[in-house]
Structure formats: C-alpha cells, structure tokens
Amino acid sequence: MLDEVPVVCPGCYASLVVEAEVWACASCGRAGQPLGPLATLYAEPAAEHASIEVGATRHLRRATETADGVQRQRASGPAVSRARLEVLGEGLRRYVAGLGQRWQAAGIALRSDGGPTRHDPRPTESQTLRDWAWPAHATWSNENQQAHAQLMEHVHGDLGRVLVLGAGAARLAYDLHADAKLTVALDLSPFPLLAASSIWRGETLEMWEFPPVPLDEPACRWQACAPPPSGRLVALAADGLDPPFEAESFDTVVTPWFIDQIPRDLPRLLQVLRYLLVPGGRWLNLGPLIYPADSAMAARHSLAEVVQLAQTAGFDVGAPSSVRVEYLCSPVSTQGRVEVVHAFGARRDDRGGAERPPPAWLGRPDLPIPRFGAKPDHPVKALVADAIDGRRSVRDIAEHLVRTHGMPPDDAATGVQLTIADLYARRSP
C-alpha cells in the first residue's frame, strides 16, 4: 500500500513511483525492496540492509550464548535450580529458533562480518510485547488503552491522513487508525514493525519474554495477535528525522515517546513537522521528557519550553495534559517503571510553502551519511568524500582518517563535519 502514500526518494528527495513496495529513483539510481511484508525507504538501502543483518546476527548470537551458559549452569549448579534453568534454557532455544525463522522469511540473513550498526532489536522487544502480547493477560493495566485515551482527549475532528513518527511496534498507530483515512506507522527499526505487519495480516506470533526479575517463571511464552485492521494502515521502515514524503502530505502527525529521545535538535524537528503537515494540520505529541544522558543541557527542554518553541515555529498549541502512568510494566515481572507522560495537540499555521529542512545528518556526528554527488575541489576533501559509504558517520570517518592518514585526532571530527557540509552544499544535482 506504499503506492498510496506521496513518498520521495530518501536519498535525493525526488518523487518516486512505488509498485508492490518496490521502488527505484530515476534521478539518483537508488532502489529498494521490502523486508517480507514491510515496506522500507532507506537513503542507503544496501548499507541499511547490511546494518540490519549485523544487528540481527549479533542479537541471535548473544541469545544463543546466553542459552549455552544456562545449560552449563544447569549441569554444574545446585539441584534445586535445575528445573528453573531447564525452563529458561528451553525458552531461549525456542526464542532463537523462532526469531531466526521469522527474520529469514523476511529476507534478513545472518552475517559472518561485522561493522557498525544502528539496528539492535533489544530496545523494542518490550514494546512489541506490550503492544501485542500483554493485553491478553487478565491482570495487566493495559498501558495501550491509557495512552490512546490520553491522546484522544486532544483530538477534535477527523484525523484524516496520519503519520506516526517513531511508531515502534505500532499499537498506537493501529488504535488511532479507527479514526483515520490513511495511517502510516514509521520507525527506523524494522524489527517491531515486522512483528506488527505480520499480526495485521492475521498471523499469531509466538513471542518469548525473559523478565530479569520474574514474578514466577523465568521464561514466558506469549501468543501475540489482534483483529486485522480495516482500510489503509501502512508500516514503513524509514528515518523519522528525514521522513521520505512530499510537502504537506498529512493532516495529522503523531510523535509518541519521540521528541525527547530521537531528535537532538527540537527546532529542526518542528520544521520537519511543519513541512509534513497541510496548512492547519494537527501535530499530536505523547510521551515524557526524559532525555539521553549525553544530551546537551540546553537541549533538555521543559514542557513549557517545548510549547514556546512550537509556537515560535508556527504552531497553535493547546493546553497540555500530564499524567503519571506505568510504562512497560510486564504482568510477569516484579519490576516496572512509572513516568509522567505529557500530551498535547497543536495546529500548524495556514501559511503554505513549507520547505524541507536540511538533512539531520548534517548536524549530527553520530548519524550515517548517505552518498551524494560530492564534488571535492581539494585532496583532503577527496579523502572525506571517498570515505562516505552510506554506513559511516562523521565520527566514523574521522576515526578512519586518523587511523589511515594521520589526521590530528583533536580536530578530526569538527574538520570532517565542516568538510561534509561544504561538499553537500556544492553537490551535483
């Protein structure tokens, strides 16, 4: 169903024609295919696919090593622990086998080589369990319903065409879709979206949970399922910092648990939101303000600052609501988390002509840099241009040049970032 969405090439931003989730850019030559049922739009399809496979391989390898370690402890440990360790070891073996089969069916192969990756399945596993497995448990508080209800308090009128940025396992997108004409659930990670896509197609997924502090059993088997959605609900693996859509494509953009964790530059994200929304379109935000530990203090905005920045960017922000809620509190674990979740709705101003902001990687030394038509006019710039392979970031390139060409390490990252900005400004069309 990606052919029903106004997408652009994620590398050069030219318009795209998509057929059966397969796309090719006539402007820059990039081309991409789906991962099983999941549509993908990555700026560097081959490099991103390799990165996904590296992340999947490392994850399964770690789980296998854990299972082997449990088996060794069962053989040598006290008799009283053997039954528990047998349950844990068997669960881990079935988990590895099932996940490996699902990923292989989606075209994710295991790799013997390594390299940098930004695709680790671990952070989203609890989200997937919460979204699609835990609701079947009789004693669970149902965080999904609470999140949906809090957000809907800020909705007035139809949602229209909806984009959910940072959708994760996409339960909120699924619930919101009942009030939408079209919903796109977008996340950088394909792993939770693959699970969601399979469930939407009517499959029942076997999922496993291994709570660090279990209430009872150390391994819990779940059956994840849900009624198939009606209408146009699309899962898309793509970069939420540079969403691959044409201007003014959506009536509503939703950012759940996103603005504090993913963008390091909130004013730029607000430009992205304004670009995506039609004049008068709605931005719905839901989530806490818990910033990464390495965030600059100046970028750790309070709720009042978020509202003020949004107003400056051309949004009319409604009164926020703040609710203390449980977050990822598994019904089979003795531990959980409580956080204050903020929700608000904001309307984009009526002025048209929003421009796409510069790519996020121009200002972020940790993001991979896609290839572009760099035209270096100096030997040092040529070294930097040659190091751009679609997987390396500014930091990776700086480390590479320090190691291979003796670049002074103190100024390497800054020099590389300035050089890349210059190359991008001088790029060929």
C-alpha positions as CSV (number, residue, x, y, z in Angstrom):
1,M,0.0,0.0,0.0
2,L,3.0,2.3,-0.1
3,D,1.9,3.3,-3.6
4,E,-0.9,5.2,-1.9
5,V,1.5,7.5,0.0
6,P,3.2,10.5,-1.5
7,V,6.8,9.4,-1.0
8,V,10.1,10.7,-2.2
9,C,13.5,9.2,-2.6
10,P,15.1,9.2,0.8
11,G,18.5,9.9,-0.7
12,C,17.8,12.8,-3.2
13,Y,14.2,13.7,-2.4
14,A,13.0,13.2,-6.0
15,S,9.5,11.9,-6.5
16,L,9.1,8.2,-6.5
17,V,6.8,5.6,-8.1
18,V,6.3,2.6,-6.0
19,E,4.9,-0.8,-7.2
20,A,4.3,-3.7,-4.8
21,E,6.5,-2.0,-2.2
22,V,9.5,-2.0,-4.7
23,W,10.9,1.4,-5.6
24,A,13.6,2.9,-7.9
25,C,14.7,6.5,-8.2
26,A,15.0,7.7,-11.7
27,S,17.0,10.7,-10.5
28,C,19.8,9.2,-8.4
29,G,19.6,5.5,-9.2
30,R,18.8,4.3,-5.7
31,A,16.4,1.3,-5.4
32,G,14.9,-0.6,-2.5
33,Q,12.7,-3.6,-1.8
34,P,10.5,-4.6,1.2
35,L,11.6,-6.9,4.0
36,G,8.9,-9.5,3.9
37,P,5.6,-7.7,4.4
38,L,7.4,-4.5,5.5
39,A,7.9,-1.6,3.1
40,T,11.3,0.2,3.5
41,L,12.6,3.6,2.4
42,Y,16.2,4.0,3.5
43,A,18.6,6.5,2.0
44,E,21.1,3.8,1.5
45,P,19.1,0.6,1.0
46,A,22.0,-1.9,0.6
47,A,24.0,-0.4,3.5
48,E,21.0,-0.2,5.8
49,H,20.0,-3.8,4.9
50,A,23.6,-4.9,5.8
51,S,23.3,-3.0,9.1
52,I,20.0,-4.7,9.9
53,E,21.5,-8.1,9.3
54,V,24.5,-7.2,11.5
55,G,22.1,-6.2,14.3
56,A,20.0,-9.4,13.9
57,T,23.1,-11.6,13.8
58,R,24.6,-10.1,17.0
59,H,21.3,-10.4,18.8
60,L,20.7,-14.0,18.0
61,R,24.4,-14.8,18.8
62,R,24.0,-13.2,22.2
63,A,20.8,-15.1,22.9
64,T,22.5,-18.4,21.8
65,E,25.5,-17.7,24.1
66,T,23.1,-17.0,27.0
67,A,21.2,-20.3,26.3
68,D,24.6,-22.2,26.3
69,G,25.6,-20.5,29.5
70,V,22.3,-21.5,31.2
71,Q,22.8,-25.1,30.0
72,R,26.3,-25.2,31.6
73,Q,25.0,-23.8,34.9
74,R,22.2,-26.3,34.9
75,A,24.7,-29.1,34.6
76,S,27.0,-27.8,37.3
77,G,24.7,-25.9,39.6
78,P,22.7,-27.0,42.6
79,A,19.8,-29.4,42.1
80,V,17.2,-27.0,43.4
81,S,17.9,-24.7,40.5
82,R,17.9,-27.2,37.7
83,A,14.1,-27.1,36.9
84,R,14.1,-23.4,36.6
85,L,17.2,-23.3,34.4
86,E,15.7,-26.0,32.2
87,V,12.7,-23.9,31.6
88,L,14.9,-20.8,30.9
89,G,17.2,-22.7,28.6
90,E,14.4,-24.3,26.6
91,G,12.6,-20.9,26.2
92,L,15.8,-19.3,25.0
93,R,16.4,-22.1,22.4
94,R,12.8,-21.8,21.1
95,Y,13.1,-18.0,21.1
96,V,16.3,-18.1,18.9
97,A,14.8,-20.6,16.5
98,G,11.5,-18.8,16.1
99,L,13.0,-15.4,15.7
100,G,15.6,-16.6,13.2
101,Q,13.0,-18.3,11.1
102,R,10.8,-15.1,11.0
103,W,13.7,-12.9,10.1
104,Q,15.0,-15.3,7.4
105,A,11.5,-15.4,5.9
106,A,11.6,-11.6,5.7
107,G,15.0,-11.7,3.9
108,I,17.2,-10.9,6.9
109,A,20.2,-13.2,6.6
110,L,22.8,-13.9,9.3
111,R,26.2,-12.5,8.5
112,S,29.7,-13.5,9.5
113,D,31.1,-10.0,9.0
114,G,30.6,-7.1,11.4
115,G,30.7,-3.4,11.1
116,P,28.8,-0.5,12.5
117,T,25.0,-0.9,13.0
118,R,22.3,1.2,14.4
119,H,19.8,-1.7,14.5
120,D,19.6,-3.5,17.8
121,P,16.4,-5.5,18.3
122,R,16.7,-5.4,22.1
123,P,15.3,-2.0,22.9
124,T,12.0,-2.6,21.1
125,E,11.3,-6.2,22.3
126,S,9.4,-5.0,25.4
127,Q,7.4,-2.5,23.3
128,T,6.3,-5.3,21.0
129,L,5.3,-7.5,23.9
130,R,3.4,-4.6,25.5
131,D,1.6,-3.7,22.2
132,W,0.5,-7.2,21.1
133,A,1.1,-9.8,23.8
134,W,0.5,-8.4,27.3
135,P,-3.1,-7.3,26.6
136,A,-4.2,-10.9,26.8
137,H,-3.1,-11.1,30.4
138,A,-6.1,-10.7,32.8
139,T,-4.2,-8.6,35.4
140,W,-2.3,-6.2,33.2
141,S,-3.2,-2.5,33.5
142,N,-3.3,-2.0,29.7
143,E,-0.9,0.8,29.0
144,N,-2.1,0.8,25.4
145,Q,-5.6,1.9,26.2
146,Q,-4.4,4.5,28.7
147,A,-2.0,6.1,26.1
148,H,-4.7,6.1,23.4
149,A,-7.3,7.6,25.7
150,Q,-4.9,10.4,26.9
151,L,-4.0,11.3,23.4
152,M,-7.6,11.3,22.1
153,E,-8.5,14.0,24.7
154,H,-6.6,16.4,22.5
155,V,-8.3,15.3,19.2
156,H,-11.1,17.4,17.8
157,G,-12.5,16.2,14.4
158,D,-11.3,13.6,12.0
159,L,-7.6,12.6,11.9
160,G,-7.5,12.4,8.1
161,R,-4.2,11.2,6.7
162,V,-2.0,10.2,9.7
163,L,1.8,9.8,10.0
164,V,3.1,8.3,13.3
165,L,6.8,9.0,13.7
166,G,8.7,6.6,15.9
167,A,5.8,4.2,15.9
168,G,7.8,1.3,17.4
169,A,5.6,-1.8,17.4
170,A,2.7,0.5,16.2
171,R,-0.1,-0.4,18.6
172,L,-0.9,3.3,19.0
173,A,-1.0,3.7,15.2
174,Y,-3.3,0.7,15.0
175,D,-5.7,2.2,17.6
176,L,-5.6,5.7,16.0
177,H,-6.4,4.2,12.6
178,A,-10.0,3.7,13.6
179,D,-10.4,7.4,13.2
180,A,-8.2,8.0,10.2
181,K,-8.5,7.7,6.4
182,L,-4.9,6.5,6.0
183,T,-2.2,5.8,8.6
184,V,1.5,5.4,8.1
185,A,3.4,3.8,11.1
186,L,7.0,4.8,10.6
187,D,10.1,3.7,12.5
188,L,13.8,3.4,11.8
189,S,13.9,-0.1,13.2
190,P,12.3,-2.8,11.1
191,F,12.1,-5.4,13.9
192,P,9.0,-4.2,15.8
193,L,7.3,-3.2,12.5
194,L,7.8,-6.7,11.1
195,A,6.0,-8.2,14.0
196,A,3.2,-5.6,13.7
197,S,2.8,-6.2,10.0
198,S,2.5,-9.9,10.5
199,I,-0.1,-9.5,13.2
200,W,-2.1,-7.1,11.0
201,R,-2.2,-9.8,8.3
202,G,-3.9,-12.1,10.7
203,E,-0.9,-14.1,11.9
204,T,-0.5,-15.2,15.5
205,L,3.1,-14.8,16.6
206,E,4.8,-16.9,19.3
207,M,6.8,-14.5,21.4
208,W,9.0,-15.1,24.4
209,E,9.7,-12.9,27.4
210,F,12.6,-13.4,29.9
211,P,12.0,-11.0,32.8
212,P,15.2,-10.1,34.7
213,V,13.2,-10.3,37.9
214,P,10.3,-12.8,37.2
215,L,7.2,-13.0,39.2
216,D,7.1,-16.7,38.6
217,E,8.6,-18.5,35.6
218,P,11.9,-17.2,34.1
219,A,10.6,-17.7,30.5
220,C,7.1,-16.8,29.4
221,R,5.6,-17.8,26.1
222,W,3.0,-15.4,24.6
223,Q,0.6,-15.6,21.7
224,A,0.5,-12.2,20.0
225,C,-2.5,-11.4,17.8
226,A,-5.1,-8.8,17.0
227,P,-8.0,-8.4,14.6
228,P,-6.8,-7.3,11.2
229,P,-7.3,-3.5,10.7
230,S,-9.6,-2.2,8.0
231,G,-8.6,0.4,5.4
232,R,-5.2,1.7,4.7
233,L,-2.7,1.1,7.6
234,V,0.9,1.0,6.3
235,A,4.0,0.1,8.2
236,L,7.1,1.7,6.9
237,A,10.8,1.3,7.9
238,A,12.4,4.7,7.3
239,D,14.2,7.5,9.1
240,G,11.9,9.6,11.2
241,L,14.4,12.5,11.3
242,D,14.2,12.8,7.5
243,P,10.8,11.3,6.6
244,P,10.6,10.5,2.9
245,F,7.4,12.3,2.0
246,E,6.4,15.2,-0.2
247,A,5.5,18.5,1.5
248,E,2.1,18.9,3.1
249,S,1.2,15.2,2.8
250,F,-0.5,14.6,6.1
251,D,-3.4,16.1,8.1
252,T,-2.1,14.7,11.4
253,V,1.4,13.8,12.5
254,V,1.8,11.9,15.8
255,T,5.1,11.8,17.9
256,P,4.7,9.2,20.6
257,W,7.7,8.8,23.0
258,F,9.8,10.5,20.3
259,I,10.7,14.2,20.8
260,D,12.9,13.6,23.9
261,Q,14.8,10.5,22.6
262,I,15.3,10.7,18.8
263,P,16.0,14.3,17.7
264,R,18.8,16.2,19.4
265,D,17.6,19.4,17.7
266,L,13.9,20.1,18.6
267,P,13.7,23.3,16.5
268,R,14.7,21.3,13.4
269,L,12.1,18.6,14.2
270,L,9.5,21.3,14.3
271,Q,10.5,22.4,10.8
272,V,10.1,18.8,9.7
273,L,6.6,18.6,11.2
274,R,5.6,21.9,9.6
275,Y,6.9,20.6,6.3
276,L,4.9,17.4,6.5
277,L,1.6,18.9,7.6
278,V,-1.0,20.6,5.4
279,P,-1.8,24.2,6.4
280,G,-4.0,23.9,9.5
281,G,-2.9,20.3,10.1
282,R,-2.6,18.8,13.5
283,W,0.5,17.7,15.5
284,L,-0.3,15.3,18.4
285,N,2.5,14.6,20.9
286,L,2.5,12.0,23.6
287,G,5.3,11.0,25.9
288,P,7.7,12.0,28.7
289,L,10.6,14.4,28.6
290,I,13.4,12.0,29.6
291,Y,16.5,12.9,27.6
292,P,19.5,10.7,26.8
293,A,22.3,11.1,29.3
294,D,24.6,12.6,26.7
295,S,22.2,15.3,25.6
296,A,23.4,18.9,26.0
297,M,21.7,20.6,28.9
298,A,20.5,23.4,26.6
299,A,18.6,20.8,24.6
300,R,16.8,19.2,27.5
301,H,13.7,21.3,27.1
302,S,11.0,21.5,29.7
303,L,7.4,21.2,28.7
304,A,7.0,25.0,28.8
305,E,10.0,25.4,26.5
306,V,8.6,22.8,24.1
307,V,5.4,24.7,23.9
308,Q,7.2,28.0,23.4
309,L,9.4,26.5,20.6
310,A,6.4,25.1,18.9
311,Q,4.6,28.5,19.0
312,T,7.7,30.1,17.5
313,A,7.7,27.5,14.7
314,G,4.2,28.4,13.7
315,F,2.0,26.1,15.8
316,D,-1.0,27.0,17.9
317,V,-0.6,24.7,20.9
318,G,-3.5,23.6,23.1
319,A,-3.3,23.1,26.8
320,P,-1.2,20.0,27.6
321,S,-2.2,17.2,30.0
322,S,0.3,15.4,32.2
323,V,-0.5,12.0,33.7
324,R,1.7,9.7,35.9
325,V,1.4,6.3,34.3
326,E,3.0,2.8,34.3
327,Y,5.4,2.2,31.4
328,L,6.5,-1.2,30.2
329,C,5.3,-2.9,33.4
330,S,5.1,-6.5,32.4
331,P,2.5,-8.7,34.1
332,V,5.1,-11.4,34.6
333,S,7.8,-9.2,36.2
334,T,8.2,-7.9,39.7
335,Q,9.6,-4.6,38.4
336,G,8.3,-1.8,36.3
337,R,8.6,1.9,35.6
338,V,6.4,4.9,36.3
339,E,6.8,8.2,34.4
340,V,4.9,11.4,33.8
341,V,3.5,11.4,30.2
342,H,2.6,14.7,28.5
343,A,0.1,15.0,25.8
344,F,-0.9,18.0,23.7
345,G,-2.3,18.9,20.3
346,A,-1.1,21.7,18.1
347,R,-2.3,23.2,14.8
348,R,0.1,24.3,12.1
349,D,-0.5,27.8,10.8
350,D,-2.2,28.4,7.5
351,R,0.8,29.7,5.6
352,G,1.8,27.4,2.7
353,G,5.1,26.8,1.1
354,A,7.0,24.9,3.9
355,E,10.5,23.9,2.9
356,R,12.2,20.7,3.7
357,P,14.9,21.2,6.3
358,P,18.5,20.2,5.6
359,P,19.2,16.5,6.4
360,A,19.6,15.6,10.0
361,W,23.0,14.1,9.5
362,L,24.5,17.5,8.6
363,G,24.2,18.5,12.2
364,R,24.6,15.1,13.9
365,P,28.1,13.5,14.0
366,D,26.6,10.1,15.1
367,L,24.3,9.5,12.1
368,P,25.3,7.6,9.0
369,I,25.9,9.8,5.9
370,P,24.3,8.7,2.7
371,R,26.2,9.0,-0.6
372,F,25.5,12.2,-2.6
373,G,27.0,13.8,-5.6
374,A,30.1,15.2,-3.8
375,K,32.5,17.2,-6.0
376,P,35.7,17.7,-4.0
377,D,38.0,20.5,-5.1
378,H,40.9,19.7,-2.7
379,P,42.8,16.4,-1.9
380,V,41.7,16.5,1.7
381,K,38.1,16.9,0.7
382,A,38.5,14.0,-1.7
383,L,39.7,11.8,1.2
384,V,36.5,12.7,3.1
385,A,34.3,12.2,0.1
386,D,35.8,8.7,-0.6
387,A,35.1,7.7,3.0
388,I,31.3,8.3,2.6
389,D,29.9,4.8,2.1
390,G,26.3,5.1,3.4
391,R,27.2,3.5,6.8
392,R,29.9,5.7,8.3
393,S,29.0,8.8,10.4
394,V,31.2,11.9,10.9
395,R,32.8,10.2,13.9
396,D,33.4,7.0,11.9
397,I,35.0,8.9,9.1
398,A,37.1,11.0,11.4
399,E,38.4,7.8,13.2
400,H,39.1,6.3,9.8
401,L,41.2,9.3,8.6
402,V,43.1,9.5,11.9
403,R,43.9,5.8,11.6
404,T,44.8,5.7,7.9
405,H,46.1,9.2,7.1
406,G,47.4,10.6,10.3
407,M,44.8,13.3,10.7
408,P,45.2,15.1,14.0
409,P,42.6,13.5,16.3
410,D,41.7,16.6,18.3
411,D,40.2,18.4,15.4
412,A,39.3,15.5,13.1
413,A,35.5,15.3,13.8
414,T,35.0,19.0,13.5
415,G,37.0,19.2,10.3
416,V,35.2,16.3,8.8
417,Q,31.8,17.8,9.7
418,L,32.7,21.1,8.1
419,T,34.0,19.4,5.0
420,I,30.9,17.3,4.6
421,A,28.7,20.4,4.9
422,D,30.8,22.1,2.2
423,L,30.7,19.1,-0.1
424,Y,26.9,18.8,0.4
425,A,26.4,22.5,-0.4
426,R,28.5,22.0,-3.6
427,R,27.0,18.6,-4.6
428,S,25.9,17.9,-8.1
429,P,22.2,17.8,-8.8
